[in-house]
Amino acid sequence: MNAHQTLLEKIASLQSQQFKIREQGDVLLDCWIAQSKPSGTARTDNSHWQLRSRKPQFGGRKSKYLKPSEVGQFEEAIARGKELKRLEREIGALRQKVERVEQLYG
């Protein structure tokens, strides 16, 4: 039962870390930032920043143009999303271990 208790404590600490990350600000999951250059008949070589996603998140769209001044804050939100996703996977694995321990000693 000692292993069971330590697993539950680890889950609780990871959940508190998740809460702290969510308090820091916006969180973006499954997103990345890319630069795109205009194509076709465009006459400029200026590149534009885009926030991209696998799922439609930005008003039903999968991409959103960003101002250069916004790139930093969106990079931080993406980093928070990656950290949350990692913590969720870790919590899921620990919950499976808890279930196995409960089945063995249950």
Buried (B, 14 or more C-beta within 10 A) or exposed (E): EEEBEEBBEBBEEBEEBBEEBEEEEEBBBEBBBEEEEEEEEEEEEEEBBBBBBEEEBBEEEBBBEBEEEBBEEBBBBBEBBBBBEEBBEBBEEBEEBBEEBEEEEE
